[in-house]
Amino acid sequence: DEYLESTSEENVEEDDNVIIQQQQNLVFEIVNNINLAINLTVENILNNLVNISYKSQGNQNNDKCPICFENFKENEQVKMTFCFHVFHLICIKKWIETKLECPDCPICRRKL
């Protein structure tokens, strides 16, 4: 009789562990899908921006990324918005990630 009770309790514990593992897997899958959707959205927005090779205009105000304030390097690959503002790729990517609901240009606030 004690053996049956012990076996029954072990089965219930095993069943609980299986259910917990299934729930953890489901949560992990949901979080993974959310992260994937966010990354795809950010990449889609970035792909809509224009890739250009930076050329200095001799104007010190335009020689810096407006987000990080670091100077652009001659022939550096940068991203240009449709409103003609230029940013380092990593800078505008971080900006878009923080403004994912409604990403806009950090300068003029035009929708990206």
Summary of the structure (lengths in Angstrom):
residues: 112
radius of gyration: 25.5
end to end distance: 70.9
largest distance: 90.8
contacts: 263
relative contact order: 0.12
helix: 54%
strand: 12%
